[in-house]
Amino acid sequence: MSELLSKKWFYRLASTLILGGFAMLCQPFTHDIFVLGFPVLLAGVALFMILDHVPDGKPKTEEDDRG
């Protein structure tokens, strides 16, 4: 279960939302998809920013700091 909710998976989701939102904004087919593009892009950026501020799962020890 921890693999399913890993940070790596959420980074992939955020990147997919950003790319999908950008593609939705650039497509020339329908206005409805264009209107949904910005909220999708914004959700991806927000998720990416949140993930950057969440610390990793394992705490650092003194041995890790020394190299």
N, C-alpha and C positions, 0 to 999 in steps of 0.2 A: 504494500500500500504506500510505503514511503517513496518508492520509485515513481508512482503515479502522481504524487503531489510534490515532486522535487522542483527545486528552483529552476533547473534546466528546462523542464517542460513549460513552466510559466514564461520563461524568456522566449521560448519558441512561439508560444501563443501570442505574446506581446508583439513580436516581430511580424507574425502573420497578420495580426490586426492592423499594424501600421502599413504594411505593404498592401493589404486588401483595401484599406481606407483610401490610400493614395491612388490605387487603381480605380476605385469607385469615383473619385473626384475627377480623374482624367478621361473617363470613358465618354464617348459621344452618343450613346444609344438612348437612354431614358433619363428624365429629370428626377424620377423617384430614386434611382440608384445614386445619383449625384447628391441628393439631399441627405441620404443616409451615410455618405462617405465621410463627412466631417465628424459625426459622433463616433464612428468606428475608429477613425484615425486618432481622435482624442482619447478614446478608451485604451488603445494600444500604448499611446505615449504615457498616460497616467499609470497603467500597469507596469510599464518599464521603469518609470521613476520610483514607484513604490518598491519594486524588486531591488533597485539599486540601494535603497536605504534600509532594507531588512538585512540583519546580520546572517552570516552562514550558520548552519545547524550546529557544527561542532565548535566548542570554545577553544581558544588558543591556550597553550601551556607555555611555561617558561622555556622548555626545550625547543619549541617551535620558533620562539623569538630569537634564539641564539644562532640558528641556522645549522 
